[in-house]
Amino acid sequence: MTAKAVSEMTFEEAMSALEQVVNQLERGEVALEESIALYERGAALKAHCAAKLAAAEQKVELIRAQEGRATGTTPAEGM
């Protein structure tokens, strides 16, 4: 079975795959060449997760900005 392309992974899939990579590297039971390949995959997974998080943060900020422009509403007292 071939590994799913990082670019096709959801955030959750990428995080899970990254955890697996970290566990394998921490155990130190892989050959040097495989360690390098795992490290490269881990770096790609980390970058993918960071991009997904940044996109989510932008969406949240957009929602917040839109809420700030609502008309005809006032905040409830005590909020």
N, CA, C and O atoms as a Tinker XYZ file with bonds, in Angstrom:
   316  protein
     1  N      0.839000   -1.177000    0.000000    73     2
     2  CA     0.000000    0.000000    0.000000    64     1     3
     3  C      0.883000    1.239000    0.000000    63     2     4     5
     4  O      1.802000    1.351000    0.812000    81     3
     5  N      0.608000    2.172000   -0.911000    73     3     6
     6  CA     1.414000    3.373000   -0.969000    64     5     7
     7  C      0.835000    4.440000   -0.052000    63     6     8     9
     8  O     -0.368000    4.478000    0.203000    81     7
     9  N      1.699000    5.288000    0.429000    73     7    10
    10  CA     1.274000    6.357000    1.327000    64     9    11
    11  C      0.499000    7.396000    0.533000    63    10    12    13
    12  O      0.821000    7.688000   -0.619000    81    11
    13  N     -0.524000    7.948000    1.168000    73    11    14
    14  CA    -1.328000    8.996000    0.556000    64    13    15
    15  C     -0.471000   10.249000    0.400000    63    14    16    17
    16  O      0.338000   10.571000    1.270000    81    15
    17  N     -0.655000   10.943000   -0.708000    73    15    18
    18  CA     0.083000   12.183000   -0.927000    64    17    19
    19  C     -0.272000   13.193000    0.161000    63    18    20    21
    20  O     -1.439000   13.341000    0.523000    81    19
    21  N      0.716000   13.866000    0.666000    73    19    22
    22  CA     0.511000   14.832000    1.747000    64    21    23
    23  C     -0.513000   15.887000    1.336000    63    22    24    25
    24  O     -1.372000   16.261000    2.134000    81    23
    25  N     -0.428000   16.362000    0.113000    73    23    26
    26  CA    -1.323000   17.417000   -0.356000    64    25    27
    27  C     -2.784000   16.992000   -0.386000    63    26    28    29
    28  O     -3.674000   17.842000   -0.420000    81    27
    29  N     -3.042000   15.695000   -0.376000    73    27    30
    30  CA    -4.410000   15.183000   -0.408000    64    29    31
    31  C     -4.962000   14.876000    0.985000    63    30    32    33
    32  O     -6.122000   14.486000    1.121000    81    31
    33  N     -4.144000   15.049000    2.007000    73    31    34
    34  CA    -4.552000   14.699000    3.373000    64    33    35
    35  C     -5.353000   15.807000    4.030000    63    34    36    37
    36  O     -5.151000   16.993000    3.769000    81    35
    37  N     -6.264000   15.387000    4.888000    73    35    38
    38  CA    -6.933000   16.332000    5.762000    64    37    39
    39  C     -5.949000   16.695000    6.867000    63    38    40    41
    40  O     -4.899000   16.067000    7.003000    81    39
    41  N     -6.289000   17.699000    7.645000    73    39    42
    42  CA    -5.438000   18.084000    8.768000    64    41    43
    43  C     -5.259000   16.908000    9.719000    63    42    44    45
    44  O     -4.149000   16.617000   10.164000    81    43
    45  N     -6.366000   16.239000   10.022000    73    43    46
    46  CA    -6.319000   15.131000   10.982000    64    45    47
    47  C     -5.473000   13.975000   10.469000    63    46    48    49
    48  O     -4.724000   13.366000   11.232000    81    47
    49  N     -5.587000   13.671000    9.179000    73    47    50
    50  CA    -4.772000   12.604000    8.592000    64    49    51
    51  C     -3.289000   12.968000    8.651000    63    50    52    53
    52  O     -2.443000   12.137000    8.983000    81    51
    53  N     -2.996000   14.214000    8.327000    73    51    54
    54  CA    -1.597000   14.655000    8.332000    64    53    55
    55  C     -1.020000   14.633000    9.736000    63    54    56    57
    56  O      0.128000   14.233000    9.927000    81    55
    57  N     -1.802000   15.057000   10.721000    73    55    58
    58  CA    -1.309000   15.027000   12.107000    64    57    59
    59  C     -1.041000   13.593000   12.555000    63    58    60    61
    60  O     -0.031000   13.319000   13.203000    81    59
    61  N     -1.932000   12.694000   12.216000    73    59    62
    62  CA    -1.751000   11.290000   12.580000    64    61    63
    63  C     -0.498000   10.717000   11.914000    63    62    64    65
    64  O      0.290000   10.020000   12.553000    81    63
    65  N     -0.325000   11.016000   10.637000    73    63    66
    66  CA     0.856000   10.541000    9.915000    64    65    67
    67  C      2.130000   11.148000   10.509000    63    66    68    69
    68  O      3.150000   10.468000   10.617000    81    67
    69  N      2.071000   12.412000   10.890000    73    67    70
    70  CA     3.227000   13.071000   11.497000    64    69    71
    71  C      3.578000   12.416000   12.832000    63    70    72    73
    72  O      4.754000   12.215000   13.135000    81    71
    73  N      2.570000   12.088000   13.623000    73    71    74
    74  CA     2.818000   11.394000   14.890000    64    73    75
    75  C      3.499000   10.044000   14.648000    63    74    76    77
    76  O      4.403000    9.663000   15.391000    81    75
    77  N      3.073000    9.333000   13.623000    73    75    78
    78  CA     3.688000    8.046000   13.301000    64    77    79
    79  C      5.151000    8.226000   12.905000    63    78    80    81
    80  O      6.018000    7.459000   13.324000    81    79
    81  N      5.412000    9.250000   12.092000    73    79    82
    82  CA     6.787000    9.524000   11.665000    64    81    83
    83  C      7.656000    9.835000   12.879000    63    82    84    85
    84  O      8.756000    9.298000   13.015000    81    83
    85  N      7.166000   10.691000   13.752000    73    83    86
    86  CA     7.927000   11.067000   14.954000    64    85    87
    87  C      8.203000    9.829000   15.806000    63    86    88    89
    88  O      9.320000    9.643000   16.288000    81    87
    89  N      7.198000    8.990000   15.989000    73    87    90
    90  CA     7.381000    7.768000   16.787000    64    89    91
    91  C      8.451000    6.869000   16.180000    63    90    92    93
    92  O      9.295000    6.336000   16.899000    81    91
    93  N      8.419000    6.698000   14.862000    73    91    94
    94  CA     9.414000    5.850000   14.206000    64    93    95
    95  C     10.817000    6.432000   14.388000    63    94    96    97
    96  O     11.765000    5.705000   14.684000    81    95
    97  N     10.937000    7.730000   14.210000    73    95    98
    98  CA    12.256000    8.353000   14.347000    64    97    99
    99  C     12.755000    8.291000   15.784000    63    98   100   101
   100  O     13.941000    8.067000   16.023000    81    99
   101  N     11.852000    8.490000   16.742000    73    99   102
   102  CA    12.249000    8.444000   18.147000    64   101   103
   103  C     12.720000    7.060000   18.564000    63   102   104   105
   104  O     13.630000    6.938000   19.384000    81   103
   105  N     12.115000    6.018000   18.012000    73   103   106
   106  CA    12.532000    4.648000   18.351000    64   105   107
   107  C     13.923000    4.355000   17.814000    63   106   108   109
   108  O     14.651000    3.541000   18.383000    81   107
   109  N     14.295000    5.009000   16.728000    73   107   110
   110  CA    15.634000    4.836000   16.175000    64   109   111
   111  C     15.886000    3.461000   15.592000    63   110   112   113
   112  O     17.032000    3.019000   15.515000    81   111
   113  N     14.842000    2.790000   15.186000    73   111   114
   114  CA    14.982000    1.425000   14.676000    64   113   115
   115  C     14.982000    1.362000   13.157000    63   114   116   117
   116  O     14.796000    0.289000   12.584000    81   115
   117  N     15.189000    2.500000   12.495000    73   115   118
   118  CA    15.196000    2.512000   11.035000    64   117   119
   119  C     16.594000    2.864000   10.541000    63   118   120   121
   120  O     17.360000    3.544000   11.224000    81   119
   121  N     16.904000    2.395000    9.358000    73   119   122
   122  CA    18.207000    2.667000    8.760000    64   121   123
   123  C     18.335000    4.154000    8.432000    63   122   124   125
   124  O     17.341000    4.877000    8.361000    81   123
   125  N     19.558000    4.586000    8.237000    73   123   126
   126  CA    19.839000    5.992000    7.987000    64   125   127
   127  C     19.047000    6.532000    6.796000    63   126   128   129
   128  O     18.419000    7.585000    6.900000    81   127
   129  N     19.072000    5.830000    5.685000    73   127   130
   130  CA    18.364000    6.311000    4.491000    64   129   131
   131  C     16.859000    6.417000    4.745000    63   130   132   133
   132  O     16.216000    7.368000    4.302000    81   131
   133  N     16.312000    5.452000    5.451000    73   131   134
   134  CA    14.887000    5.507000    5.775000    64   133   135
   135  C     14.611000    6.643000    6.756000    63   134   136   137
   136  O     13.564000    7.286000    6.676000    81   135
   137  N     15.524000    6.891000    7.665000    73   135   138
   138  CA    15.367000    8.010000    8.598000    64   137   139
   139  C     15.310000    9.339000    7.856000    63   138   140   141
   140  O     14.509000   10.212000    8.188000    81   139
   141  N     16.156000    9.482000    6.859000    73   139   142
   142  CA    16.165000   10.710000    6.065000    64   141   143
   143  C     14.845000   10.864000    5.322000    63   142   144   145
   144  O     14.275000   11.955000    5.285000    81   143
   145  N     14.359000    9.782000    4.733000    73   143   146
   146  CA    13.081000    9.830000    4.019000    64   145   147
   147  C     11.937000   10.150000    4.980000    63   146   148   149
   148  O     11.037000   10.920000    4.644000    81   147
   149  N     11.971000    9.561000    6.167000    73   147   150
   150  CA    10.941000    9.849000    7.166000    64   149   151
   151  C     10.999000   11.310000    7.602000    63   150   152   153
   152  O      9.966000   11.961000    7.765000    81   151
   153  N     12.217000   11.818000    7.790000    73   151   154
   154  CA    12.374000   13.215000    8.196000    64   153   155
   155  C     11.803000   14.144000    7.120000    63   154   156   157
   156  O     11.115000   15.116000    7.435000    81   155
   157  N     12.090000   13.843000    5.858000    73   155   158
   158  CA    11.562000   14.657000    4.762000    64   157   159
   159  C     10.038000   14.612000    4.728000    63   158   160   161
   160  O      9.390000   15.641000    4.536000    81   159
   161  N      9.467000   13.430000    4.913000    73   159   162
   162  CA     8.005000   13.311000    4.937000    64   161   163
   163  C      7.442000   14.075000    6.136000    63   162   164   165
   164  O      6.417000   14.748000    6.025000    81   163
   165  N      8.111000   13.966000    7.267000    73   163   166
   166  CA     7.670000   14.685000    8.453000    64   165   167
   167  C      7.673000   16.192000    8.233000    63   166   168   169
   168  O      6.752000   16.886000    8.663000    81   167
   169  N      8.700000   16.696000    7.568000    73   167   170
   170  CA     8.775000   18.128000    7.275000    64   169   171
   171  C      7.630000   18.548000    6.356000    63   170   172   173
   172  O      7.036000   19.610000    6.543000    81   171
   173  N      7.322000   17.716000    5.367000    73   171   174
   174  CA     6.210000   18.020000    4.454000    64   173   175
   175  C      4.879000   17.978000    5.200000    63   174   176   177
   176  O      4.012000   18.822000    4.975000    81   175
   177  N      4.718000   17.002000    6.080000    73   175   178
   178  CA     3.487000   16.904000    6.873000    64   177   179
   179  C      3.328000   18.105000    7.791000    63   178   180   181
   180  O      2.230000   18.645000    7.925000    81   179
   181  N      4.416000   18.525000    8.423000    73   179   182
   182  CA     4.380000   19.692000    9.310000    64   181   183
   183  C      3.980000   20.937000    8.537000    63   182   184   185
   184  O      3.144000   21.713000    9.001000    81   183
   185  N      4.561000   21.133000    7.376000    73   183   186
   186  CA     4.238000   22.296000    6.551000    64   185   187
   187  C      2.772000   22.256000    6.109000    63   186   188   189
   188  O      2.101000   23.288000    6.084000    81   187
   189  N      2.286000   21.080000    5.765000    73   187   190
   190  CA     0.891000   20.920000    5.347000    64   189   191
   191  C     -0.053000   21.262000    6.502000    63   190   192   193
   192  O     -1.049000   21.959000    6.312000    81   191
   193  N      0.264000   20.771000    7.685000    73   191   194
   194  CA    -0.559000   21.068000    8.867000    64   193   195
   195  C     -0.544000   22.564000    9.167000    63   194   196   197
   196  O     -1.581000   23.147000    9.484000    81   195
   197  N      0.614000   23.176000    9.070000    73   195   198
   198  CA     0.719000   24.615000    9.326000    64   197   199
   199  C     -0.112000   25.407000    8.326000    63   198   200   201
   200  O     -0.764000   26.384000    8.695000    81   199
   201  N     -0.093000   24.991000    7.064000    73   199   202
   202  CA    -0.884000   25.680000    6.038000    64   201   203
   203  C     -2.380000   25.514000    6.303000    63   202   204   205
   204  O     -3.150000   26.461000    6.145000    81   203
   205  N     -2.789000   24.313000    6.705000    73   203   206
   206  CA    -4.201000   24.070000    7.024000    64   205   207
   207  C     -4.633000   24.920000    8.211000    63   206   208   209
   208  O     -5.725000   25.487000    8.201000    81   207
   209  N     -3.788000   25.013000    9.231000    73   207   210
   210  CA    -4.104000   25.846000   10.397000    64   209   211
   211  C     -4.181000   27.321000   10.026000    63   210   212   213
   212  O     -5.070000   28.032000   10.495000    81   211
   213  N     -3.263000   27.785000    9.194000    73   211   214
   214  CA    -3.275000   29.184000    8.774000    64   213   215
   215  C     -4.552000   29.494000    7.995000    63   214   216   217
   216  O     -5.146000   30.557000    8.174000    81   215
   217  N     -4.972000   28.571000    7.133000    73   215   218
   218  CA    -6.210000   28.774000    6.375000    64   217   219
   219  C     -7.416000   28.825000    7.301000    63   218   220   221
   220  O     -8.320000   29.637000    7.106000    81   219
   221  N     -7.429000   27.962000    8.304000    73   219   222
   222  CA    -8.529000   27.962000    9.269000    64   221   223
   223  C     -8.546000   29.267000   10.064000    63   222   224   225
   224  O     -9.612000   29.831000   10.308000    81   223
   225  N     -7.375000   29.745000   10.465000    73   223   226
   226  CA    -7.294000   31.007000   11.205000    64   225   227
   227  C     -7.793000   32.172000   10.356000    63   226   228   229
   228  O     -8.462000   33.070000   10.866000    81   227
   229  N     -7.473000   32.161000    9.074000    73   227   230
   230  CA    -7.951000   33.215000    8.177000    64   229   231
   231  C     -9.471000   33.182000    8.072000    63   230   232   233
   232  O    -10.113000   34.232000    8.061000    81   231
   233  N    -10.048000   31.995000    7.994000    73   231   234
   234  CA   -11.501000   31.874000    7.929000    64   233   235
   235  C    -12.153000   32.420000    9.196000    63   234   236   237
   236  O    -13.163000   33.121000    9.130000    81   235
   237  N    -11.576000   32.097000   10.340000    73   235   238
   238  CA   -12.111000   32.587000   11.611000    64   237   239
   239  C    -12.019000   34.107000   11.658000    63   238   240   241
   240  O    -12.974000   34.769000   12.067000    81   239
   241  N    -10.896000   34.666000   11.250000    73   239   242
   242  CA   -10.736000   36.120000   11.240000    64   241   243
   243  C    -11.728000   36.783000   10.294000    63   242   244   245
   244  O    -12.251000   37.856000   10.594000    81   243
   245  N    -11.992000   36.148000    9.150000    73   243   246
   246  CA   -12.974000   36.673000    8.211000    64   245   247
   247  C    -14.364000   36.680000    8.839000    63   246   248   249
   248  O    -15.112000   37.648000    8.696000    81   247
   249  N    -14.703000   35.606000    9.530000    73   247   250
   250  CA   -15.997000   35.536000   10.213000    64   249   251
   251  C    -16.088000   36.617000   11.277000    63   250   252   253
   252  O    -17.108000   37.297000   11.389000    81   251
   253  N    -15.038000   36.776000   12.050000    73   251   254
   254  CA   -15.020000   37.817000   13.088000    64   253   255
   255  C    -15.169000   39.206000   12.479000    63   254   256   257
   256  O    -15.899000   40.044000   13.009000    81   255
   257  N    -14.489000   39.446000   11.380000    73   255   258
   258  CA   -14.561000   40.744000   10.723000    64   257   259
   259  C    -15.978000   40.997000   10.212000    63   258   260   261
   260  O    -16.487000   42.113000   10.314000    81   259
   261  N    -16.602000   39.977000    9.672000    73   259   262
   262  CA   -17.975000   40.120000    9.171000    64   261   263
   263  C    -18.937000   40.366000   10.317000    63   262   264   265
   264  O    -19.884000   41.140000   10.175000    81   263
   265  N    -18.712000   39.732000   11.432000    73   263   266
   266  CA   -19.563000   39.953000   12.602000    64   265   267
   267  C    -19.432000   41.384000   13.097000    63   266   268   269
   268  O    -20.405000   41.969000   13.574000    81   267
   269  N    -18.255000   41.944000   12.988000    73   267   270
   270  CA   -18.009000   43.307000   13.423000    64   269   271
   271  C    -18.713000   44.338000   12.567000    63   270   272   273
   272  O    -18.914000   45.473000   13.000000    81   271
   273  N    -19.091000   43.956000   11.351000    73   271   274
   274  CA   -19.756000   44.881000   10.448000    64   273   275
   275  C    -21.266000   44.719000   10.443000    63   274   276   277
   276  O    -21.962000   45.362000    9.658000    81   275
   277  N    -21.771000   43.861000   11.316000    73   275   278
   278  CA   -23.226000   43.667000   11.355000    64   277   279
   279  C    -23.893000   44.980000   11.723000    63   278   280   281
   280  O    -23.365000   45.738000   12.536000    81   279
   281  N    -25.038000   45.254000   11.136000    73   279   282
   282  CA   -25.749000   46.501000   11.407000    64   281   283
   283  C    -27.019000   46.202000   12.184000    63   282   284   285
   284  O    -27.599000   45.122000   12.073000    81   283
   285  N    -27.434000   47.180000   12.970000    73   283   286
   286  CA   -28.684000   47.045000   13.698000    64   285   287
   287  C    -28.618000   46.142000   14.916000    63   286   288   289
   288  O    -29.654000   45.724000   15.432000    81   287
   289  N    -27.426000   45.838000   15.378000    73   287   290
   290  CA   -27.309000   44.982000   16.565000    64   289   291
   291  C    -26.442000   45.669000   17.589000    63   290   292   293
   292  O    -25.552000   46.449000   17.249000    81   291
   293  N    -26.702000   45.380000   18.816000    73   291   294
   294  CA   -25.867000   45.872000   19.907000    64   293   295
   295  C    -25.522000   44.707000   20.807000    63   294   296   297
   296  O    -26.341000   43.804000   20.976000    81   295
   297  N    -24.344000   44.699000   21.387000    73   295   298
   298  CA   -23.981000   43.595000   22.278000    64   297   299
   299  C    -24.879000   43.574000   23.504000    63   298   300   301
   300  O    -25.313000   44.614000   23.999000    81   299
   301  N    -25.141000   42.391000   23.969000    73   299   302
   302  CA   -25.928000   42.227000   25.180000    64   301   303
   303  C    -25.122000   42.742000   26.357000    63   302   304   305
   304  O    -23.894000   42.664000   26.367000    81   303
   305  N    -25.830000   43.271000   27.357000    73   303   306
   306  CA   -25.145000   43.785000   28.529000    64   305   307
   307  C    -24.461000   42.642000   29.274000    63   306   308   309
   308  O    -25.025000   41.555000   29.399000    81   307
   309  N    -23.272000   42.880000   29.758000    73   307   310
   310  CA   -22.544000   41.882000   30.528000    64   309   311
   311  C    -21.708000   40.952000   29.686000    63   310   312   313
   312  O    -21.069000   40.057000   30.237000    81   311
   313  N    -21.680000   41.115000   28.395000    73   311   314
   314  CA   -20.881000   40.241000   27.545000    64   313   315
   315  C    -19.534000   40.812000   27.331000    63   314   316
   316  O    -18.713000   40.213000   26.636000    81   315
